[in-house]
Amino acid sequence: MKINDFEKKLKEICVDLKFPKPEVVSERLVSIKFRINVQGNTSIEIYFNEETQSLTSALIVEDKRIFGINGYPKSKTWHMHPLGKVKEHVKIEPMRLEDIMEEYAKVVVKVKKSSMEREI
């Protein structure tokens, strides 16, 4: 997949999931990094490398990674950094971008719910 195709697909998925528009944080010849500000101090960061087709992503809350999904197709390795256990690497099957973003949508709901419960 080319960077332009990745960006277009990510934007379409964000519309479908009712996420804000992804913002380009950095762009190089063969890579691009996006930030999706889902609420106040919470964002999703996604890095894509066209040359290697690798994708790394993280849910950031107050400047700390609390969840992540990374895929390295060339080495056929994919792993997740589970919510609450972000230092762990849990091996997963390869995921499409749509599935990755749906997983983030689920985690964002959990984080919002947890945050609301702490305020009560």
Beta strands, then each sheet from edge to edge (+ up, - down):
strand 1: 23-27
strand 2: 31-39
strand 3: 42-49
strand 4: 55-61
strand 5: 64-72
strand 6: 77-81
strand 7: 90-91
sheet 1: 1+ 2- 3+ 4- 5+ 6- 7+
end
